[in-house]
Structure formats: structure tokens, C-alpha cells
Amino acid sequence: MSKLELTEEQVALLNSKEGLYSLLRNKKVNLTKSLEEAAYRDELKKKQEKLIRLQNWVIENDKKVVIVFEGRDAAGKGGAIRRITEYINPRHFRIVALNIPTDDERKQWFFQRYINQLPKPGEIVFFDRSWYNRAIVEPVNGFCTNQEYEVFMSQVNDFEKMLIQSDTHLIKFYFSITKAEQAKRFKDIQNSPMKRWKMTAVDRRAQELWDEYSKYKERMFEVTNSAHAPWLIIDANQKSQARLEAVTHVLEKIPYS
């Protein structure tokens, strides 16, 4: 087996806190894998420091920020949100993951329950799934009528334009994974006593309905990838790179000082 020659920079990285963590967290040492993980953790930490400055700018200038995370089940939306929010001030952000609507909410204008969750000045709100449930999940699973779906599709661009015109920064992420990767992650979840609670009835049908999800997903992009609120589609098969891409995009799109 050929000897792995390390640069001074790589040696320093392995001797850092991130490098030592990567080396010691596994029983069997794999230098290549440890270097990759240490580099990821090091880059993520630097970007998380910038996120703190971004949040301070939001607070000090009474800005409002909405970040939408969409994607198939097990695409890694929650993990990305956790990395973004890990070190920022919890008093000035919220993570919104709404449950199924109540009877009263079903009788309201569809967007009303989401309007109630929008940020106040100086706050960032992360939607772990959003109003775009009605664009994909609801029609695929029969949770809304075709008329309700079409009304939503005709209104969503104007709704988002109103948000932006009210001085709200809006970012929309779609985490994209392959069918094989989703199946692998579902298996990991089902085999883990700590994660098994994440599986829902909707999740269990996701593989069976893959093509239906794809059909509605493509129409969502076609209709709602607007100039004022474009989607960023992230290749989420590799979790660490997907998280870095999401953090980087937030830092680039929010004009903090």
C-alpha cells in the first residue's frame, strides 16, 4: 500500500480541534476520510462565524428574513437548518415546522397560517417545509383538491412578491436527492431506535410515489422559479457539501455589512 504523504497544511489541520475530533471519532483511522471531515468542519466553523455577524446585522437593522427549505423526505433539510442555527442567538430566530392544519385553518385562506409565522423586525424564520407543501406533498397524497392546488399555484408568486415588497429577504432552497439515496436513508432511519420516530405514513409511500412527486416538483419549478424569488436547487446526496452550499448561499444573498 502506498504511503500517504501529508502537506504541512494537512498536518496542521489534523492537529487542530476539528482534525483530532475526526481522527478519534472512528475506531479505525482513515486519514483521507479524516482530512475530508476536518476540512468540512473547519470551513463550516468559519462560515458559522459569519452567520453570527449576519444575524447581528439583521437585529441591529430590524431586517426580516425568511428561508424556505423544501425537498423530498430524508433529503437533509433539518440537518442543514441545525448547522445554520447552531451558534446564532436563539432569541432572534425561529424554526417553523407546521403540523397538519386544524379544522379552522382548513377554512381559512391557505397562506394565512404561514403569514402568522412570518418574522418580526430583527428576526430570521426558517421554514422546515413551507407553503410549498401544497405544490407537491398535498396533491400527491390527496390532501387537497385539484382546484385548491391550482388556486395555490396561481397565487404563490404574488404572495412571495408581497413578502419581498414588505422588506423581507426571501431565500428558497430545494434539497435534491436520488431515489436510491432516499431508500438508503429511509433504511438507516428505520434501523435506528433514535431516529425511527421520524418515519411517517407519508414517508413510507415516498418511494412508491416517486414519479408523482417528480411530476409535481417539475411543475413547481416551472411556475415558481420567479425572478424575484428564485429556487436554489442543492445536490443533497452528499450531506456535508449540501450544508456548506446552503450556508454559503445565505451569506451571499443577505447583504449584511
C-alpha positions, 0 to 999 in steps of 0.5 A: 500500500502506498504511503500517504504523504501529508502537506504541512497544511494537512498536518496542521489541520489534523492537529487542530480541534476539528482534525483530532475530533475526526481522527478519534471519532472512528475506531479505525483511522482513515486519514483521507476520510479524516482530512475530508471531515476536518476540512468540512468542519473547519470551513463550516466553523468559519462560515458559522462565524459569519452567520453570527455577524449576519444575524447581528446585522439583521437585529441591529437593522430590524431586517426580516428574513425568511428561508424556505427549505423544501425537498423530498423526505430524508433529503437533509433539510433539518440537518442543514437548518441545525448547522445554520442555527447552531451558534446564532442567538436563539432569541432572534430566530425561529424554526417553523415546522407546521403540523397538519392544519386544524379544522379552522385553518382548513377554512381559512385562506391557505397562506394565512397560517404561514403569514402568522409565522412570518418574522418580526423586525430583527428576526430570521424564520426558517421554514422546515417545509413551507407553503410549498407543501401544497405544490407537491406533498398535498396533491400527491397524497390527496390532501387537497383538491385539484382546484385548491392546488391550482388556486395555490399555484396561481397565487404563490408568486404574488404572495412571495412578491408581497413578502419581498415588497414588505422588506423581507429577504426571501431565500428558497432552497430545494434539497435534491436527492436520488431515489436510491439515496432516499431508500438508503436513508429511509433504511438507516432511519428505520434501523435506528431506535433514535431516529425511527420516530421520524418515519411517517405514513407519508414517508413510507409511500415516498418511494412508491410515489416517486414519479408523482412527486417528480411530476409535481416538483417539475411543475413547481419549478416551472411556475415558481422559479420567479425572478424575484424569488428564485429556487436554489436547487442543492445536490443533497446526496452528499450531506456535508457539501449540501450544508456548506452550499446552503450556508454559503448561499445565505451569506451571499444573498443577505447583504449584511455589512 
